[in-house]
Each structure stands twice: as C-alpha cells, then as structure tokens.
C-alpha cells in the first residue's frame, strides 16, 4: 500500500457521500414540488455507487505470471467508491384532492412527488455518518503517517 492510498480511499468515500447528501437534500427540498420544467411533479432521485479501481498501475488477476513474485490477486487491488449514476424513481405520484390548486387536473387532483421526508432524513443522516467515518479514517491515516515521520526523523 502506497503512502497516499489511505487518503485516496477516504476522499473517494467522502466525495461519493457528498453527492448523496446533495441528492437527498434536493429530494427533501422538492418534496412538495408539483410542477417542474419537464412538466409534472418532481421525481425522486437516488445515487448508485460502484467500486472503482484506485491504482491502475497494479497488476490485475488477468495479468498473472507464474514466474513473477509480484502477482496481485483481484482481492488485493486498491479500490475506492464512486458514483455510478443518479437514477430517477419511477414511482407513481401521490394524488391529493385540491381543486383550487393551480396544478390540479380536470378532476381536482394534484400530483405530488412520492417522497417520504422521514425516509429522506434517515438517508441524509446515514450519508452524513458515512462521510464522518471517512473523515475519521482520513485523520487516523494522517496521524499514523505523522507519527511514522516523527520516528524516522529520530
């Protein structure tokens, strides 16, 4: 493991969770949005994560050489986390009878986003805790590196 590998892994996690926090915040902010520029109510969004190879210079399992002492198995490759995509939820909107609302249909019903603010708050707290865990990992790695350098300096 290289000197900066721990930092890179932690920052990839922080970046992914920051994206998640932004998307969940947008969901909460638009929980009552009945009309968007595309027409219709706001559609809830979710973040899909994927693992990403952090150091492409390392050998993969496909480049296995029987005579080499430097073989690296797939499980030992350095991986982080990244955002694969941001997907829209295709759940049906919640219909409420509000005939005086400007977005009411001919029957007096208004389509509201199918967003549960309680679930979104739980998702927000979970993303925040994960972000904080990555910060703790980063700081622990920094502390270990600082102590190592202090030992080397003598």
C-alpha positions as CSV (number, residue, x, y, z in Angstrom):
1,X,0.0,0.0,0.0
2,X,1.4,3.4,-1.0
3,X,1.7,6.4,1.2
4,X,-1.3,8.2,-0.2
5,X,-3.6,5.2,-0.8
6,X,-5.5,5.6,2.5
7,X,-6.1,9.2,1.8
8,X,-7.4,8.4,-1.7
9,X,-9.8,5.8,-0.5
10,X,-11.2,8.1,2.2
11,X,-11.6,11.0,-0.1
12,X,-13.4,8.8,-2.7
13,X,-15.8,7.9,0.0
14,X,-16.3,11.5,1.1
15,X,-16.9,12.6,-2.5
16,X,-19.5,9.9,-3.1
17,X,-21.3,10.7,0.2
18,X,-21.2,14.4,-0.6
19,X,-23.0,13.6,-3.9
20,X,-25.6,11.5,-2.0
21,X,-26.1,14.3,0.6
22,X,-26.8,16.8,-2.3
23,X,-29.3,14.4,-4.0
24,X,-31.1,13.7,-0.7
25,X,-31.2,17.4,0.1
26,X,-32.7,18.1,-3.3
27,X,-35.3,15.4,-2.7
28,X,-36.3,17.0,0.6
29,X,-36.4,20.5,-0.8
30,X,-38.6,19.3,-3.7
31,X,-41.0,17.1,-1.7
32,X,-43.9,19.4,-2.4
33,X,-42.9,20.5,-6.0
34,X,-45.9,19.8,-8.2
35,X,-44.7,21.3,-11.4
36,X,-41.2,21.1,-12.9
37,X,-39.8,22.4,-16.2
38,X,-40.4,19.0,-17.7
39,X,-44.0,19.0,-16.5
40,X,-45.5,17.0,-13.8
41,X,-44.2,16.6,-10.2
42,X,-40.6,16.4,-9.1
43,X,-39.2,12.8,-9.4
44,X,-37.2,11.5,-6.5
45,X,-33.6,10.7,-7.3
46,X,-31.2,8.1,-5.8
47,X,-27.4,7.7,-6.1
48,X,-26.0,4.3,-7.3
49,X,-22.5,3.7,-6.0
50,X,-19.8,1.4,-7.6
51,X,-16.4,0.3,-6.5
52,X,-13.6,1.9,-8.5
53,X,-10.0,0.8,-9.1
54,X,-7.9,3.4,-7.4
55,X,-4.5,2.4,-8.7
56,X,-4.5,1.1,-12.2
57,X,-0.7,0.6,-12.3
58,X,-1.0,-2.5,-10.1
59,X,-1.3,-5.8,-11.9
60,X,-4.7,-7.5,-12.1
61,X,-5.6,-11.1,-11.8
62,X,-5.7,-11.2,-15.6
63,X,-2.0,-10.4,-15.8
64,X,-0.9,-13.3,-13.6
65,X,2.6,-14.5,-14.3
66,X,3.6,-17.8,-12.7
67,X,7.3,-16.8,-12.6
68,X,6.7,-13.4,-11.0
69,X,6.9,-12.6,-7.3
70,X,4.8,-9.5,-7.9
71,X,1.4,-11.1,-8.6
72,X,-1.5,-9.3,-7.2
73,X,-4.9,-11.0,-6.8
74,X,-8.1,-9.3,-7.7
75,X,-9.0,-9.1,-4.0
76,X,-5.8,-7.1,-3.1
77,X,-6.3,-4.4,-5.7
78,X,-6.8,-1.0,-4.1
79,X,-10.4,0.1,-4.5
80,X,-12.5,3.1,-3.6
81,X,-16.1,4.2,-4.1
82,X,-17.5,6.3,-6.9
83,X,-20.9,7.4,-8.2
84,X,-22.0,5.1,-10.9
85,X,-25.2,7.0,-11.7
86,X,-28.0,9.1,-10.4
87,X,-31.3,7.4,-11.1
88,X,-34.9,8.8,-11.0
89,X,-37.5,6.9,-9.1
90,X,-40.4,5.9,-11.4
91,X,-42.9,5.6,-8.6
92,X,-46.4,6.9,-9.2
93,X,-47.1,10.4,-7.8
94,X,-49.3,10.8,-4.8
95,X,-52.7,12.3,-5.9
96,X,-54.4,14.7,-3.5
97,X,-57.7,16.3,-4.0
98,X,-57.1,20.1,-4.1
99,X,-59.4,21.6,-6.8
100,X,-58.2,25.2,-6.1
101,X,-54.5,24.3,-6.7
102,X,-53.2,25.7,-10.0
103,X,-51.7,22.3,-11.0
104,X,-55.0,20.4,-10.3
105,X,-56.2,18.2,-13.1
106,X,-59.8,18.3,-14.5
107,X,-60.9,16.1,-11.6
108,X,-59.4,18.4,-9.0
109,X,-56.4,16.2,-8.1
110,X,-52.9,17.4,-7.8
111,X,-49.9,15.1,-8.4
112,X,-47.3,15.4,-5.6
113,X,-43.9,13.7,-5.6
114,X,-43.8,10.3,-4.0
115,X,-41.2,11.4,-1.4
116,X,-41.3,10.5,2.3
117,X,-39.4,13.2,4.2
118,X,-38.8,10.8,7.1
119,X,-37.1,8.3,4.9
120,X,-35.1,11.0,3.2
121,X,-34.0,12.4,6.6
122,X,-32.8,8.9,7.6
123,X,-30.9,8.7,4.3
124,X,-29.4,12.1,5.0
125,X,-28.2,11.0,8.4
126,X,-26.8,7.8,7.1
127,X,-24.9,9.7,4.4
128,X,-23.6,12.2,7.0
129,X,-22.4,9.4,9.3
130,X,-20.6,7.7,6.4
131,X,-19.0,11.0,5.5
132,X,-17.9,11.4,9.1
133,X,-16.5,7.9,9.1
134,X,-14.4,8.7,6.1
135,X,-13.1,11.8,7.8
136,X,-12.2,9.8,10.8
137,X,-10.3,7.3,8.5
138,X,-8.5,10.1,6.8
139,X,-7.5,11.7,10.1
140,X,-6.4,8.3,11.5
141,X,-4.2,7.7,8.5
142,X,-2.8,11.2,8.8
143,X,-2.0,10.6,12.5
144,X,-0.2,7.3,11.7
145,X,1.8,9.0,8.9
146,X,2.8,11.9,11.2
147,X,3.9,9.5,13.9
148,X,5.8,7.4,11.3
149,X,7.6,10.6,10.1
150,X,8.4,11.6,13.6
151,X,10.0,8.2,14.2
152,X,12.0,8.4,11.0
153,X,13.2,11.9,11.9
154,X,14.5,10.4,15.1
